[in-house]
Amino acid sequence: RRPGFARSQAVRRLRDALFPISGRPPKVMVVADVLSGPVDALDVALELGVSLARSGRSVALVDADLTRPSLHARLGLPLGPGLAEAAAGKVFRDAVILPGPEPGLFALPAGEAALSPEAAEGLLDSPAVAGLLDGLGRRFDVVLVAAAPAGVSGDACSLSRHADAVLACLRPWVDPAGAVAAATGDVAAAAG
């Protein structure tokens, strides 16, 4: 077998479980780590986005970790305007949506620079972000929003209010059960 084959098949099974052909799959999904770890939510969202695009869906991948933006670097894109600038009204949303590594996959990087936790919180709680995610949901089949870890930031809670689903990424037998329960409980309560 090819290296990485088992992982790609696991992502494919995850895709099929979360986004079935029939029924009503989520349109906007927040992907967040429960705690910080070696594999982060952006990796999961990126692999899931590639798999969804390969299945024929149009996908927007949004880097909403405004304090630690990294989508641009992972995709080899230049640092430039993104979610932060679009939400602040400095640029049009469509001007900062960039082609991704797979046909049908598009990226919305976090922005020109890392924000302070307070500035990120204010921006992600704004009606502008809600409107931006709504607009992306109308334009794309699926919107994957990679957020900061739920156990250390309220960003996933804020974003979950504008999402159809939340995918909590955790490390079984590593992440403490109490921390997992607290973080997922907070996100579930925020989502309503």
Protein Blocks (a to p, Z undefined) as FASTA:
>chain_A
ZZhklmmmmmmmmmmmmmcfbhjddfbdcdddfbdcfbdfklmmmmmmmmmmmnopacdd
ddfbfklgcklmmnopacdddfklmmnopacfklmcccdfbehiacddfbjbdcdfklmm
mmmmpmklmmmmmmmmmmpmbdcdddddfklccklmmmmmmccbdcddddehklcfklmm
mmmmmmmmmnZZ
